[in-house]
Amino acid sequence: MRSHRTVHRRTETMSNFVKFTKLRTTTDCTFWAKFAELKIDKFKLDEKTVINLWGSYSLQSLNEDNTNPLVLDFTSFNEDSETLNNNSSVVCFGHMINTNTMEAFKQTNPDKFIERMGRNVLTEIQDGTILKSPWRLSLFIVLAYSDLKKYKFYYWVAHPTPFRLPEMYDQEPPRSIDEEFTEEHVEQFSKTFLQLHSKTKNYFTVLLSKDGKLSIVELAVGVEINSSEKRLEEYNEIYFAFYDPCTGSKPGWPLRNLLCLLCWHCPTYFFSRTIKLVAVRGNKAQRSLVFKLKTKEYGHGKDVRESLFCGPLVGWENNANDKLGPTIADLSDTMDPTKLSDRAINLNLKLMKWRLVPDLDLDKISNLRCLLLGAGTLGCSVARVLLGWGVNNVTFVDSANVSHSNTVRQSLYSHQDAVKHKHKAYAARDALINIRPSINAEGVVLHVPMPGHVVSESLMESTKQALEKLEELVEKSDVVFLLLDSREARWLPTVLCAAKNKIAINAALGFDSYTVQRHGTRDVTAAISPDLESRNPCGRDLGCYFCNDVTQPGNSQTDRTLDQQCTVSRPGLSQIAAGLAVELLIALLQHPKGVEAEAIVGNSRDNVGPNDTELVGLLGCVPHTIRGSLWNYDTQLTITHRFTSCTACSVAVISEYKSRGLDFVLDACNTPNYLEKLSGLEELLKRPDLDELCYALDGMSDDDEDDQENVIP
């Protein structure tokens, strides 16, 4: 029976054993931003100097579910704590050591570090100096490593305190402040607490006089009273108070060092009496708890006091996984200029989505892989508009170099690019990265094989490599912009886009006219004629850039003078055409039918009837061809139907490319009229009813005699 009672009493005692809730610290991005500035300008490679810090607990953020973290921000480096004094915070003091390398951070022994950095708080308790600055009882220390290149900050915070505290037990369950004090006392307590200096709020003494008055005095006064039996008789009750940022029924970690101080300076009180403590909680102290603790019987406690200050220190915080270890603050999103630039760039797009087009799919645009064939005037302008839409992946293909005549019209190039004679593909890529560092931009120097441009034996290997590279680029792209400097240069990319079913956007310039066009989709399984009766043909019935030709593309550069080799165009024309080319693509992508969207004809909204709802996409209607002129500032939306004998996108041509590859391309380049024979165009032109057929073709064409646009190289 006695044994059973002993076990029961021991179990009951253990259940009342006082445990403490650990603290946690959070760092505001401004803390690391300020530290990065000081590291560069002041601390440099110094990792021995102890950096003094101020931290604070906000009286506004404590809630029922979470502990109130110690916050470090840019004010933590203020030398004068008076700048931190306010009614809404509790200030704590600390130290930080920042290592220069990750290796040094990892090799730092946490036990030795907390001993070296935290032992001083125990020394100050013993010599009594801490009674003059009780806020130093809540000392925190920070071990850190700052990767300033990647904007990642590794830190581990500790709140040093002796490991071997005397065993203490709850005399009774904690009580709310309302249960312990009268309503008048509670009101007086809250009011006086808020008026205290931010540093004084950490630790203080609460006195209840014989006449029932409540007063708050410094911690040192309470220690002095408890050390004097005569003065002790002047008060009904004495409470030692501490700010407790924790919640729950267990007292917070700041109590540990307060108990150490009482153990050393008030041993009689500590070892023989009930210690009454107020854990100050809530923004107005209204959630405070009262703990009444009793120390285990140690006799006079001399040995306990001495061992208390000789043992190891503990107090390291747990990380986000609730395990002992450092925390990583990845602030690349808030401090990395590249990411800051991305957010700023995307702001206009977000505003567009939030305020004007809620269903706008920005991810579909940003993830788009764009291949720009041609890095001249149109290529540069198209790239700039793609940047504005937030496109993240752009590849330039061009074989030319930047010349001095390019820089004023081709917006991505500088005078230095011309001086260095840089390849346009590389210069354009570098320019995009300078504008938006996070963009995935590539440059490829490549000469596109062209019909009529004979491939000699010496050029055979380079042509093979060019074809393979171009096939690879088209295959991994979502959209191909045809912005090359001649009509025949667009032929092979048109074939590849049709064969691989890629979106192709064509833009071409004359002196004061332009054409912007999307190529139709292709089903190569059957040579089905397009529906010529459809008022608004869908993607599969729309033609490509060559569908209105009655001859195969040839060498347009032969016997041309300088003014004929380079397109002479009004300077503003390229920006207009480039903008329309990109906007046509975006409208196509946001249309519910995508590339199969029906094409609109005409240049007025009157052409869209009330029953034409399928024509209208998220950003409006999607044309097939946009033709414009600066002579009369006219814009027309026209349609070219798919031509079953097209020399670039007909079933016969695509099938031949798929089966013969390089040999097919070589024949197209070296053999006159090869494409006309292959596509059936030659036989078509021999028909006796050719005049009637040409009349029909003219009715489905959008070209006129002048429409042989060149593009500024």
Long-range contacts (C-beta under 8 A, 24 or more apart in sequence): 13-169, 16-169, 16-170, 17-167, 17-168, 17-169, 18-168, 18-169, 18-170, 18-250, 18-251, 18-291, 18-293, 19-250, 20-250, 20-251, 20-252, 20-253, 20-255, 20-256, 21-67, 21-246, 21-247, 21-248, 21-250, 21-251, 21-252, 21-253, 22-253, 22-317, 22-318, 23-67, 23-69, 23-70, 23-140, 23-159, 23-245, 23-246, 23-252, 23-253, 23-254, 23-317, 24-67, 24-69, 24-70, 24-157, 24-317, 24-318, 25-55, 25-69, 25-70, 25-71, 25-72, 25-140, 25-142, 25-157, 25-317, 26-69, 26-70, 26-71, 26-72, 27-71, 27-72, 27-73, 27-153, 27-155, 27-329, 28-71, 28-72, 28-73, 28-74, 29-329, 29-331, 29-334, 29-335, 30-73, 30-74, 31-72, 31-73, 31-74, 31-76, 32-146, 32-151, 32-153, 32-329, 32-331, 32-335, 33-74, 33-331, 33-335, 34-74, 34-76, 34-77, 35-77, 35-98, 35-146, 35-153, 36-146, 36-148, 36-335, 38-77, 39-98, 39-146, 39-148, 40-148, 43-98, 45-100, 47-97, 47-98, 47-99, 47-100, 47-104, 48-97, 50-95, 50-96, 50-97, 50-117, 51-77, 51-95, 51-96, 51-97, 51-98, 52-79, 52-93, 52-94, 52-95, 53-77, 53-93, 53-94, 53-95, 53-96, 53-140, 53-142, 54-78, 54-81, 54-84, 54-91, 54-92, 54-93, 54-94, 55-91, 55-92, 55-93, 55-94, 55-140, 56-84, 56-89, 56-90, 56-91, 56-92, 56-198, 57-89, 57-90, 57-92, 57-243, 57-245, 58-88, 58-89, 59-87, 59-88, 59-89, 59-90, 59-194, 59-282, 59-283, 59-284, 60-88, 60-283, 62-245, 62-247, 62-281, 62-282, 62-283, 62-287, 63-247, 64-247, 65-247, 66-247, 67-245, 67-246, 67-247, 67-252, 68-245, 68-246, 69-245, 70-140, 70-157, 70-245, 72-142, 81-198, 81-199, 84-198, 85-197, 85-198, 85-199, 86-198, 87-194, 87-195, 88-283, 89-198, 90-198, 90-201, 90-202, 90-243, 90-245, 91-135, 91-198, 91-199, 91-201, 91-202, 92-135, 92-138, 92-139, 92-140, 92-202, 93-135, 93-136, 93-138, 93-139, 93-140, 93-199, 94-139, 94-140, 94-141, 94-142, 95-139, 95-140, 95-141, 95-142, 96-141, 96-142, 96-143, 96-144, 97-141, 97-142, 97-143, 97-144, 98-144, 98-145, 98-146, 99-143, 99-144, 99-145, 100-145, 101-145, 102-145, 102-147, 102-154, 104-145, 105-143, 105-144, 105-145, 105-154, 105-326, 108-143, 110-143, 110-156, 110-158, 110-316, 111-312, 113-141, 113-143, 113-158, 114-141, 114-158, 114-160, 114-313, 114-314, 114-315, 114-316, 115-312, 115-313, 117-141, 117-158, 117-160, 118-158, 118-160, 118-161, 118-313, 118-315, 119-160, 119-313, 121-160, 121-257, 122-162, 122-260, 122-309, 122-313, 125-257, 125-260, 125-261, 125-264, 125-265, 125-309, 126-264, 126-309, 128-265, 130-261, 131-219, 131-220, 131-223, 131-261, 131-265, 132-220, 133-199, 134-200, 134-202, 134-203, 134-204, 134-218, 134-219, 134-220, 135-199, 135-200, 135-202, 135-203, 137-202, 137-203, 137-254, 137-257, 137-258, 137-261, 138-202, 138-203, 138-243, 138-254, 138-257, 139-257, 143-326, 150-332, 151-330, 151-331, 151-332, 151-334, 151-335, 151-336, 152-328, 152-329, 152-330, 152-331, 152-332, 153-328, 153-329, 153-331, 154-326, 154-327, 154-328, 154-329, 155-326, 155-327, 155-329, 156-316, 156-317, 156-325, 156-326, 156-327, 157-316, 157-317, 157-327, 158-315, 158-316, 158-317, 159-253, 159-254, 159-315, 159-317, 160-313, 160-314, 160-315, 161-253, 161-256, 161-257, 161-260, 161-313, 161-314, 161-315, 162-256, 162-260, 162-308, 162-309, 162-311, 162-312, 162-313, 162-314, 163-311, 163-312, 163-313, 163-314, 164-307, 164-308, 164-311, 165-256, 165-259, 165-260, 165-308, 166-259, 166-263, 166-270, 166-271, 166-295, 166-296, 166-298, 166-301, 166-304, 166-308, 167-295, 167-296, 168-259, 168-275, 168-293, 168-294, 168-295, 168-296, 169-293, 169-294, 169-296, 170-291, 170-292, 170-293, 171-274, 171-292, 171-293, 171-294, 172-292, 173-249, 174-249, 174-251, 174-279, 174-289, 174-290, 174-291, 175-289, 175-290, 176-287, 176-288, 176-289, 176-290, 177-278, 177-285, 177-286, 177-287, 177-288, 177-289, 177-290, 179-290, 180-290, 181-214, 185-214, 186-286, 188-214, 189-214, 189-216, 189-285, 189-288, 190-284, 190-285, 190-286, 192-216, 193-280, 193-284, 193-285, 194-284, 194-285, 201-243, 201-280, 202-242, 202-243, 202-254, 203-240, 203-241, 203-242, 203-243, 203-254, 203-258, 204-241, 205-238, 205-239, 205-240, 205-241, 206-238, 206-239, 206-240, 206-241, 206-278, 207-235, 207-237, 207-238, 207-239, 208-235, 208-236, 208-237, 208-238, 208-239, 209-234, 209-235, 209-236, 210-234, 210-235, 210-236, 212-236, 216-241, 219-261, 223-261, 223-262, 223-265, 223-266, 226-262, 226-266, 226-268, 226-269, 227-265, 227-266, 227-269, 237-276, 238-276, 239-276, 239-277, 239-278, 239-290, 240-275, 240-276, 240-277, 240-278, 241-277, 241-278, 241-279, 241-280, 242-277, 242-278, 242-279, 242-280, 243-280, 244-279, 244-280, 244-281, 244-288, 244-289, 246-281, 247-281, 249-289, 251-277, 251-279, 251-289, 251-291, 252-279, 253-315, 255-279, 255-291, 260-308, 260-309, 263-301, 263-304, 263-305, 263-308, 264-305, 264-308, 264-309, 267-300, 267-301, 267-302, 267-305, 270-295, 270-301, 271-295, 271-298, 271-299, 271-300, 271-301, 271-304, 337-437, 338-437, 338-438, 339-438, 341-436, 341-437, 341-438, 342-436, 342-438, 345-387, 345-390, 345-436, 346-390, 348-388, 349-389, 349-390, 357-618, 357-619, 359-618, 360-590, 360-618, 360-619, 361-589, 361-590, 362-390, 364-589, 364-590, 365-389, 365-390, 365-391, 365-586, 365-589, 366-390, 366-391, 366-392, 367-392, 367-393, 368-392, 368-393, 368-478, 368-479, 368-589, 369-393, 369-395, 369-476, 369-477, 369-478, 369-479, 370-394, 370-395, 370-477, 370-478, 370-479, 370-481, 371-395, 371-397, 371-473, 371-474, 371-477, 371-479, 371-480, 371-481, 372-396, 372-397, 372-481, 372-483, 373-397, 373-398, 373-448, 373-480, 373-481, 373-482, 373-483, 373-484, 373-489, 373-490, 373-493, 374-398, 374-481, 374-482, 374-483, 374-484, 374-485, 374-489, 374-711, 375-400, 375-410, 375-412, 375-424, 375-425, 375-427, 375-428, 375-443, 375-483, 376-400, 376-406, 376-410, 376-424, 376-483, 376-485, 376-711, 376-712, 376-713, 377-409, 377-410, 377-509, 377-569, 377-574, 377-711, 377-712, 378-483, 378-507, 378-509, 378-574, 378-577, 378-578, 378-581, 378-711, 378-712, 379-410, 379-424, 379-428, 379-481, 379-483, 380-410, 380-411, 380-412, 380-413, 380-428, 381-411, 381-574, 381-575, 381-577, 381-578, 381-579, 382-481, 382-483, 382-507, 382-578, 382-581, 382-582, 383-412, 383-428, 383-432, 384-411, 384-412, 384-578, 385-578, 385-579, 385-581, 385-582, 385-583, 386-582, 387-432, 387-435, 387-436, 387-439, 389-582, 389-586, 392-438, 392-439, 392-440, 393-439, 393-440, 393-441, 394-432, 394-439, 394-440, 394-441, 394-442, 395-441, 395-442, 395-443, 395-444, 395-473, 395-477, 396-424, 396-425, 396-428, 396-429, 396-441, 396-442, 396-443, 396-444, 397-425, 397-444, 397-446, 397-448, 397-470, 397-473, 398-423, 398-424, 398-425, 398-428, 398-443, 398-445, 398-446, 399-423, 399-425, 399-445, 399-446, 399-447, 399-448, 400-424, 400-713, 402-427, 409-571, 409-574, 409-712, 410-712, 444-469, 444-473, 446-470, 448-484, 448-489, 448-492, 448-493, 449-492, 449-665, 449-668, 449-669, 450-486, 450-488, 450-489, 450-491, 450-492, 450-553, 450-555, 450-669, 451-488, 451-491, 451-552, 451-553, 451-554, 451-555, 451-668, 451-669, 451-675, 452-488, 452-553, 452-554, 452-555, 452-556, 452-669, 453-488, 453-555, 453-669, 454-669, 454-670, 455-666, 455-669, 455-670, 460-666, 463-662, 463-665, 463-666, 463-669, 464-662, 467-492, 467-661, 467-662, 467-665, 470-496, 471-496, 474-500, 474-502, 475-500, 477-502, 478-502, 478-503, 479-503, 479-504, 479-505, 479-585, 480-504, 480-505, 481-505, 481-506, 481-507, 481-581, 482-506, 482-507, 482-545, 483-507, 483-711, 484-711, 485-567, 485-710, 485-711, 485-712, 485-713, 486-556, 486-557, 486-710, 486-711, 487-545, 487-553, 487-556, 487-708, 487-709, 487-710, 488-553, 488-554, 488-555, 488-556, 490-545, 490-546, 490-553, 491-546, 491-553, 491-647, 491-648, 491-668, 492-665, 492-668, 494-519, 494-544, 494-545, 494-546, 494-648, 494-649, 495-648, 495-649, 495-653, 495-654, 495-657, 496-657, 498-522, 498-524, 498-544, 498-648, 498-649, 498-654, 499-524, 499-654, 499-657, 499-658, 503-585, 503-588, 503-595, 504-544, 505-581, 505-582, 505-584, 505-585, 506-544, 506-545, 506-581, 507-577, 507-578, 507-580, 507-581, 507-711, 508-545, 508-577, 508-709, 508-710, 508-711, 509-567, 509-569, 509-573, 509-574, 509-577, 509-709, 509-710, 509-711, 509-712, 510-567, 510-569, 510-706, 510-707, 510-709, 510-710, 511-567, 511-568, 511-569, 511-570, 512-569, 512-570, 512-573, 512-629, 512-630, 512-631, 513-573, 513-627, 513-628, 513-629, 513-630, 513-631, 513-706, 513-707, 513-709, 514-573, 514-576, 514-577, 514-580, 514-626, 514-627, 514-628, 514-629, 514-709, 515-577, 515-625, 515-626, 515-627, 515-707, 515-709, 516-577, 516-580, 516-581, 516-584, 516-625, 516-626, 517-545, 517-624, 517-625, 517-626, 517-640, 518-542, 518-584, 518-585, 518-588, 518-595, 518-622, 518-624, 519-543, 519-544, 519-545, 519-649, 520-544, 520-624, 520-642, 520-649, 521-595, 521-596, 522-642, 522-649, 522-651, 522-654, 524-651, 524-654, 524-655, 524-658, 526-651, 527-644, 527-650, 527-651, 527-652, 529-644, 530-641, 530-642, 530-644, 532-641, 532-700, 535-601, 536-598, 536-599, 536-600, 536-601, 536-612, 536-615, 537-598, 537-599, 537-624, 537-639, 537-641, 538-593, 538-596, 538-597, 538-598, 538-599, 539-593, 539-595, 539-596, 539-597, 540-596, 540-642, 541-641, 541-642, 542-599, 542-624, 542-639, 542-640, 542-641, 542-642, 543-624, 543-640, 543-641, 543-642, 543-643, 543-646, 543-649, 544-642, 544-646, 544-648, 544-649, 545-648, 546-646, 546-647, 546-648, 546-649, 547-640, 547-641, 547-642, 547-643, 547-646, 547-648, 547-649, 548-640, 548-643, 548-697, 548-700, 548-701, 548-702, 548-703, 549-646, 549-647, 550-681, 550-685, 550-694, 550-697, 551-647, 551-676, 551-681, 552-647, 552-668, 552-673, 552-674, 552-675, 552-676, 552-679, 552-681, 553-647, 553-648, 553-675, 556-710, 566-710, 566-712, 566-713, 567-709, 567-710, 567-711, 567-712, 567-713, 569-712, 570-630, 572-630, 573-630, 574-712, 576-628, 576-630, 577-628, 580-626, 580-628, 583-619, 584-622, 584-623, 584-626, 586-619, 587-617, 587-618, 587-619, 587-620, 587-621, 587-622, 588-617, 588-622, 590-617, 590-618, 590-619, 591-617, 591-618, 591-619, 591-622, 592-617, 592-618, 593-617, 597-622, 598-622, 599-623, 599-624, 599-637, 599-639, 600-637, 601-637, 601-638, 601-639, 602-636, 602-637, 603-634, 603-635, 603-636, 603-637, 625-702, 627-702, 638-702, 639-700, 639-702, 640-700, 640-701, 640-702, 640-703, 641-700, 643-697, 644-680, 645-679, 645-680, 645-681, 645-684, 646-679, 647-675, 647-676, 647-678, 647-679, 647-681, 650-679, 650-680, 652-678, 652-679, 652-680, 653-678, 653-679
